[in-house]
């Protein structure tokens, strides 16, 4: 799941200067980590819903935790996936 998410993030967010090895399991995806922003979060939420059937709503209080790292996002998807 983690490797699949790495590829998904790179391809769907058009991160041309990022390789899968650059995305560490427990490093932040946003801010100082991978450096994603709120637009990237929205795009990633749409992709996650389309690919895994997991809805991540913009007003959900858990979003900070869900998107805190690749490992946290993978855990959320595995716990909530419908496909």
C-alpha positions as CSV (number, residue, x, y, z in Angstrom):
1,X,0.0,0.0,0.0
2,X,2.8,2.5,0.9
3,X,4.6,2.0,-2.4
4,X,1.3,2.3,-4.3
5,X,0.5,5.5,-2.5
6,X,3.9,6.9,-3.3
7,X,3.4,6.4,-7.0
8,X,-0.1,7.7,-6.8
9,X,1.0,10.9,-5.1
10,X,3.8,11.5,-7.5
11,X,1.7,10.8,-10.6
12,X,-1.6,12.5,-9.6
13,X,0.0,15.6,-8.1
14,X,2.5,15.9,-11.0
15,X,5.5,16.0,-8.6
16,X,8.2,16.0,-11.3
17,X,11.2,16.5,-8.9
18,X,10.1,13.8,-6.4
19,X,11.0,10.1,-6.5
20,X,9.3,7.4,-4.5
21,X,12.3,7.2,-2.3
22,X,11.9,10.8,-1.3
23,X,8.5,10.1,0.3
24,X,9.3,8.6,3.7
25,X,6.6,6.6,5.6
26,X,6.5,8.8,8.7
27,X,7.6,12.2,7.4
28,X,5.0,15.0,7.0
29,X,3.3,15.2,3.6
30,X,2.5,18.9,4.1
31,X,4.4,21.9,5.3
32,X,8.1,21.2,5.9
33,X,8.0,17.5,4.8
34,X,7.0,16.8,1.2
35,X,5.8,20.4,1.0
36,X,2.3,19.7,-0.3
37,X,-0.4,22.4,0.2
38,X,-4.2,22.6,0.6
39,X,-4.8,22.3,-3.1
40,X,-2.7,19.1,-3.1
41,X,-4.8,17.8,-0.2
42,X,-8.0,18.4,-2.1
43,X,-6.6,16.6,-5.2
44,X,-5.3,13.8,-3.1
45,X,-8.6,13.4,-1.4
46,X,-10.4,13.1,-4.7
47,X,-7.9,10.5,-6.0
48,X,-8.2,8.5,-2.8
49,X,-12.0,8.4,-3.1
50,X,-11.8,7.5,-6.8
51,X,-9.2,4.7,-6.4
52,X,-10.1,3.3,-3.0
53,X,-13.7,4.4,-2.3
54,X,-12.6,6.3,0.8
55,X,-14.2,9.7,1.3
56,X,-12.1,12.4,3.0
57,X,-14.3,15.4,3.6
58,X,-12.7,18.9,3.7
59,X,-14.3,19.8,7.1
60,X,-13.3,16.6,8.9
61,X,-11.4,17.3,12.1
62,X,-9.3,14.2,11.5
63,X,-7.8,15.5,8.3
64,X,-4.7,16.8,10.1
65,X,-4.1,13.3,11.4
66,X,-5.1,11.5,8.2
67,X,-2.7,13.5,6.0
68,X,0.1,13.8,8.7
69,X,2.2,11.2,6.9
70,X,2.2,8.5,4.2
71,X,1.8,5.8,6.9
72,X,-1.2,7.6,8.4
73,X,-2.9,8.0,5.1
74,X,-2.3,4.3,4.2
75,X,-3.8,3.3,7.6
76,X,-6.9,5.4,7.1
77,X,-7.4,4.0,3.6
78,X,-6.9,0.4,4.8
79,X,-9.4,0.9,7.7
80,X,-12.1,2.6,5.5
81,X,-11.7,1.2,1.9
82,X,-14.6,-0.2,0.1
83,X,-12.9,-1.6,-3.0
